[in-house]
Amino acid sequence: QVQLVESGGGLVQPGGSLRLSCATSGIIISMSSMGWYRQAPGKERELVAAMSSGGMTDYADSVKGRFTISRDNAKNTVYLQMNSLKPEDTAVYYCKSRLRDYQYWGQGTQVTVSS
């Protein structure tokens, strides 16, 4: 059974940092494409950061230079380090894995950036 469990969300002031974690089971993240997505109220879900099985990364323009995606293969966990957070980063953040025709989502973790 595949499970992706996000954690690390919360309330942070503008300019602050958070690190999200996506703990996985039932998949091998080093063989999968992994991504972090977010969805703000009233908006569509959007890709924030992605990492290929080979370790190549890609970021949405809105987070380049502020967010970093990484993984720990031994722990089968993917991370999203978020720095210099802005109110517009407020959203539910989701982790997704994809391997060929199979994709799995986590349940999401809320990130709120507010003073």
Helices and strands as residue ranges (DSSP letters): E 3-7, E 10-12, E 18-25, G 29-31, E 33-39, E 46-51, E 57-59, E 67-72, E 77-82, G 87-89, E 91-99, E 102-105, E 109-113
